[in-house]
Amino acid sequence: MMNKIILLILLLTLTVSSYAHSVKEGAKAYIQSPKNGAIVSNPVMIKFAIKNFLIAPAGENIHKAGHYHLLINVDEPIDVDVAIPRDKNHLHFDKGELSAKLNLSPGTYTLR
C-alpha cells in the first residue's frame, strides 16, 4: 500500500513571456494523462496536451509556440520574466517533447 504514487494534476499555465500578448484566447496547456487523483506506479507516463498554441523546441523562433515545463510539488507562481530553474522539481521539455516517463518515489505529488 505504501508504494503507491498519487498524482494531483493542476492546469498547466502558458508561460511564454515574449508571446504573452499574442497568445490566442482560449490557449490552454494541460496534462492529458494520467488524470487528476490517479494512483499510478513507476514508470509514470505523463502525456501533455495543448489547445490553441503550438509546441516547438526551445530556440526555434516560431510564432505562438513554446515547450512544456513540468513543475513537481511547486506551489509558488511562475514569474515569466525569470528563467525557470532546472532541478528535480522543475523539468524542462525543451526539445518539444509531448510526453515523459518519470520514476517517482512512493507518495503524493502535485504536478502542474
N, C-alpha and C positions, 0 to 999 in steps of 0.2 A: 504494500500500500504506500510506503514512503518513497518509492521510486517513480511516482507519477509526476508528470510535469503539467501544470495547469497554466493555460495562457489566457490572459485578459488582453483583448485586442482593442486599441484605440484608433480612431481615424487618423490616418497619416495627413499631415498638412503639407501643402506645396511650399517649399522654401527655396524659391528661385528669385533672389533679390533683384537681379538685373532685368527680369522679365515680369516682376510682380505687377506692374502697372498694365501689362498687356495679356495677362492670363485670362482665358475665356471664362465668362461667368459660368458657374457650374463645374469648373475643373475640380477634380477630386482624385486623390490618391488613397488607396486603401489596401488592406491585406485581405486577399480573396480567400485564402485558406492558410492555416486552419481557422475555423470560426471562433468567435469570441466565447470564452469559457471552455474551450476544448481541453480535454485531458489527452495528452499525447505521450509518446515515448521516443527515444532517440533512434535515428536522427530525426529531428523535427524539420519537415519540409514547409518552407514559407513560400507562398505564391503571392506576388504583388499584382495589383491591378490599378488602372488609371482611366479616367474619363476626361475628355476634352483637353488633353495635353499629350505630349509626346515624350518618349524615353529615348535618350541617346547617351553615348559615352561622354564622360567629362572631357572638356576641352574642345568638343565639337560644337561650334557656334551655330546651332540650329534654333531658329525662332520657335518659341513656345515649347522648348524641350529641356529636360533635365534628367537626373538619375535619382535612384532611391537611396535613402538613408534609413536604417532600422535602428530605433532607439529602444534599448532594453533596460527596463526599470529606471527610466529617466523621467523625472517629474517636472523639471524646470522647462520653461518655454524656450524655443529656439529663437535666437536673435539672428535675423537674416543678414546682418552686417558683420557677423563674426563667424569665422570658419568653424565648422562642426569638428570636434576632436575626433581622433582615430584611436579608439580603445575598445575594450570588451563590451562596453555599453553603447557605443556609437559606431555602428557598422556602415561602411560606405560600399555602394554597389556602383562604382564609377565606370565600370565597363558597359553599363547599360543592362545589367542582369535583371531578369524578370522573376527570378526565384532564388532561393538559398536553402542549403541544408545546414542546420545548426545542431550541435551537441550541447545540451544544457544539463546541468546538474538537477537532480530532483528538486522540486519546489514550485512556487507560484511566480509567474513572470508577467509583467506588463509590457506589451510590445506596441510601439507606435512608429 
